[in-house]
Amino acid sequence: MRANVPLAKRVLHEDQHGQVILATDESNWGWNTAAGEIRKERRAKFLTDVGPAVTHDAAVLEIGCGTGTFTGAIASRFTHLTCIDISEPLLAVASKRYPNVLFKKDDIHRTHFSDSTFDLVLGCSVLHHLELDLALREIRRILKPGGQLRCSEPNLLNPQIYLQKNWGWLKRRLGDSPDEYAFTTGQIRQSLVAAGFTRLDVAPFEFLHPGTPKALISTITKLEELISKTPLVNFAGSIKIVAFRS
C-alpha cells in the first residue's frame, strides 16, 4: 500500500535518491538495453508528439528531468524549454549535457512559477514519486488555460509493478526511492478531475520489458498489438496520461 509520507520527508527522500541514480548510472530503468532503447524512443515520441496546435516556440516545462534522459528529445522539438528537478547533482549532470537548456532546482508540489506560465508540462515516471493531488493542482496552476499535461507513469495493475512497489526487498533491489508507488488508470483519472483537468486521455500501454532479449523484441512487439485490442491491455506496464487545463 502507498505510504502516507509527510511532504517534507518525501521531498528529502527524492533529493537523496538522486545520489542513488548517479551511483547506478540509471541502470534500474534499463534504457541502455535493446528493448530499453525502444521504450525510451516510445516515451520521447509520446511526450513530443503533441500535434500542430502546440508550436515549437510554446512555453514548455519538463518536471523531474533528472540527468536529462528525455530533455534532448524535448529540446529538439521546443525552443522555450525549462526543466526542473529536486536534486542538484542530477541537474548538474543534465546542464552539462544540454548547456543551452534552462535548468532549475524546484519542487513541483510548490514551484516558484507564476500562474499560467506554461503551454505544456511534460514528465516521464515522475508523478508516482509525488503527492499526486498536490502536484496536479500545482501543475494546473502554472499551466495556461487550454494548456496540456502529458506524462508516462508505471501501471499498478501490472504484476511486476505491483510486487515492486509493495515488496520492500524488491523495491530496494530494483533501485526505487523509498516513497514512490504507482497508479491505476482509474486513480489517475479521479485525481485529474479533482484537480480541475478536462479532456482526459488515460490509457495503459506497453508489454515490452527492458530485459527482453533482442531476438524476442519483434515477437513481443507483435504480441503487444494484439493484446492492446483485448482487456489484457489493462495489465500493461505503463500508463499514458494526457489532460488539459480548462
C-alpha distance (Angstrom), angle and dihedral (degrees) to the residues before:
residue distance angle dihedral
M1 . . .
R2 3.79 . .
A3 3.79 111.5 .
N4 3.79 120.8 -123.8
V5 3.79 96.2 -127.5
P6 3.83 123.2 178.8
L7 3.79 109.2 -109.1
A8 3.81 95.7 -120.7
K9 3.80 90.7 52.3
R10 3.80 92.2 47.5
V11 3.80 92.0 51.2
L12 3.81 90.8 47.6
H13 3.81 91.3 51.5
E14 3.80 91.6 50.1
D15 3.80 91.1 48.5
Q16 3.80 90.3 51.5
H17 3.79 91.6 45.9
G18 3.78 89.0 65.6
Q19 3.79 88.0 76.3
V20 3.81 90.6 53.9
I21 3.78 90.6 51.8
L22 3.79 91.3 52.4
A23 3.80 93.5 44.7
T24 3.81 91.9 53.9
D25 3.82 94.6 40.4
E26 3.84 88.4 -125.0
S27 3.80 89.5 -68.6
N28 3.81 92.0 143.5
W29 3.81 89.9 73.4
G30 3.78 94.8 51.9
W31 3.81 95.9 -140.4
N32 3.81 92.1 145.6
T33 3.81 97.5 61.1
A34 3.80 121.0 92.0
A35 3.80 91.0 -106.3
G36 3.79 90.7 40.7
E37 3.79 91.3 57.8
I38 3.81 89.6 54.9
R39 3.79 91.1 48.4
K40 3.79 90.3 49.8
E41 3.80 92.1 49.9
R42 3.80 90.7 49.7
R43 3.78 92.0 54.0
A44 3.78 93.8 45.1
K45 3.80 89.6 52.4
F46 3.78 91.9 47.9
L47 3.80 92.8 49.9
T48 3.80 94.8 48.4
D49 3.82 102.8 32.8
V50 3.80 93.6 86.8
G51 3.79 98.9 138.9
P52 3.82 132.3 -112.1
A53 3.81 94.2 -66.2
V54 3.82 89.1 76.6
T55 3.80 106.0 61.9
H56 3.79 127.8 -152.5
D57 3.82 91.2 -103.7
A58 3.81 94.7 54.2
A59 3.80 117.6 130.3
V60 3.81 103.8 -105.4
L61 3.80 131.6 -174.5
E62 3.79 123.7 -163.0
I63 3.81 111.0 -160.3
G64 3.79 122.5 -154.7
C65 3.78 91.5 10.9
G66 3.82 94.2 169.2
T67 3.79 111.8 -179.3
G68 3.81 91.7 -14.5
T69 3.79 99.3 -89.4
F70 3.81 91.4 157.6
T71 3.79 99.5 16.4
G72 3.80 94.5 94.0
A73 3.79 93.5 55.4
I74 3.80 91.6 45.7
A75 3.81 93.4 46.4
S76 3.80 90.9 51.5
R77 3.82 88.5 58.5
F78 3.82 101.3 38.2
T79 3.80 127.6 40.3
H80 3.82 98.2 -164.1
L81 3.78 100.9 58.8
T82 3.79 127.7 154.7
C83 3.81 119.8 -173.5
I84 3.79 126.2 -162.8
D85 3.78 136.3 -173.1
I86 3.79 135.6 161.9
S87 3.82 93.9 -129.2
E88 3.80 118.5 82.3
P89 3.85 94.0 -164.8
L90 3.80 90.7 55.1
L91 3.79 91.5 46.8
A92 3.80 90.1 50.8
V93 3.80 90.4 57.8
A94 3.80 92.8 44.4
S95 3.81 93.7 50.1
K96 3.80 90.8 53.0
R97 3.81 91.0 50.6
Y98 3.81 93.4 48.0
P99 3.83 109.3 23.4
N100 3.80 92.9 170.0
V101 3.82 93.9 59.3
L102 3.80 122.5 88.2
F103 3.83 110.5 -119.2
K104 3.80 124.0 -174.6
K105 3.76 135.9 178.3
D106 3.79 105.2 -123.1
D107 3.79 141.3 140.4
I108 3.79 115.0 -123.0
H109 3.80 89.6 -150.0
R110 3.82 87.7 69.6
T111 3.78 115.8 2.5
H112 3.80 130.6 -176.8
F113 3.81 93.4 -122.2
S114 3.78 122.9 115.9
D115 3.78 123.0 -114.6
S116 3.81 115.7 -78.0
T117 3.82 96.0 11.9
F118 3.82 103.1 138.9
D119 3.78 137.7 53.1
L120 3.80 92.9 -161.6
V121 3.81 136.5 21.9
L122 3.82 118.1 -164.4
G123 3.78 135.2 -175.4
C124 3.79 141.5 160.1
S125 3.82 118.3 -148.9
V126 3.79 93.1 -19.0
L127 3.81 109.3 111.4
H128 3.81 93.8 63.8
H129 3.81 88.6 63.3
L130 3.80 91.5 57.3
E131 3.77 144.2 68.3
L132 3.78 88.9 -93.9
D133 3.80 101.4 -155.0
L134 3.79 93.4 46.7
A135 3.81 93.0 46.3
L136 3.80 93.0 48.3
R137 3.79 92.1 51.8
E138 3.81 89.5 51.8
I139 3.81 92.1 47.5
R140 3.78 90.2 51.2
R141 3.81 90.5 49.7
I142 3.79 94.3 54.5
L143 3.81 94.6 42.1
K144 3.77 118.3 92.0
P145 3.82 117.3 -119.9
G146 3.79 104.8 -78.5
G147 3.80 90.2 20.3
Q148 3.77 120.0 144.4
L149 3.80 136.3 -127.9
R150 3.83 119.0 -157.2
C151 3.80 123.0 179.7
S152 3.79 140.4 156.8
E153 3.81 116.2 -145.8
P154 3.83 138.9 172.9
N155 3.80 116.6 -91.9
L156 3.80 114.9 -124.5
L157 3.82 91.4 -154.9
N158 3.80 90.9 64.7
P159 3.85 106.6 100.5
Q160 3.80 95.6 -133.0
I161 3.79 93.0 45.8
Y162 3.80 91.0 48.9
L163 3.80 92.6 52.1
Q164 3.80 92.9 42.3
K165 3.79 93.8 53.6
N166 3.82 95.9 43.0
W167 3.80 104.6 37.0
G168 3.79 108.3 73.9
W169 3.80 96.8 -155.8
L170 3.80 93.3 51.1
K171 3.79 91.4 43.6
R172 3.80 91.2 56.2
R173 3.80 92.8 40.6
L174 3.81 92.0 55.9
G175 3.79 94.1 47.5
D176 3.80 102.1 -107.8
S177 3.77 121.0 157.7
P178 3.82 114.1 -111.0
D179 3.81 99.7 -104.9
E180 3.79 104.0 34.3
Y181 3.79 118.9 115.8
A182 3.82 134.6 160.6
F183 3.80 139.7 -114.0
T184 3.76 142.7 -129.8
T185 3.79 118.9 -131.1
G186 3.81 89.3 -110.4
Q187 3.79 92.6 54.7
I188 3.77 92.0 49.9
R189 3.80 93.5 48.5
Q190 3.79 91.2 49.5
S191 3.80 92.3 51.0
L192 3.80 93.2 45.3
V193 3.80 91.9 52.3
A194 3.81 91.5 46.5
A195 3.82 89.7 51.9
G196 3.80 91.3 53.1
F197 3.82 101.9 -102.3
T198 3.80 122.5 144.2
R199 3.82 138.7 -173.1
L200 3.78 91.6 47.1
D201 3.79 124.3 -168.2
V202 3.81 109.1 -178.7
A203 3.79 115.8 163.3
P204 3.82 138.9 156.8
F205 3.79 118.2 -119.3
E206 3.81 144.2 168.6
F207 3.79 134.2 45.0
L208 3.79 95.0 -176.3
H209 3.80 105.6 116.0
P210 3.83 117.2 -153.6
G211 3.80 88.9 -124.8
T212 3.82 93.4 58.0
P213 3.83 110.1 129.2
K214 3.78 112.2 -113.0
A215 3.81 91.6 -118.9
L216 3.82 90.8 59.5
I217 3.81 99.2 45.7
S218 3.79 94.8 92.1
T219 3.80 91.8 50.1
I220 3.80 93.8 47.5
T221 3.80 90.8 47.8
K222 3.80 90.7 54.6
L223 3.80 90.7 47.3
E224 3.79 89.6 52.1
E225 3.80 90.2 59.8
L226 3.79 90.8 53.7
I227 3.80 95.9 43.5
S228 3.80 91.8 48.6
K229 3.81 88.0 67.8
T230 3.81 93.6 54.6
P231 3.84 135.4 64.2
L232 3.81 87.6 -101.1
V233 3.80 87.5 80.2
N234 3.81 86.7 80.5
F235 3.82 87.9 73.3
A236 3.81 94.2 56.0
G237 3.78 118.0 131.6
S238 3.79 98.5 -114.5
I239 3.79 143.9 31.4
K240 3.80 127.5 -138.6
I241 3.79 114.7 -145.2
V242 3.79 126.8 -163.8
A243 3.80 121.5 168.5
F244 3.81 137.6 156.6
R245 3.76 134.9 -143.3
S246 3.78 109.4 -122.0
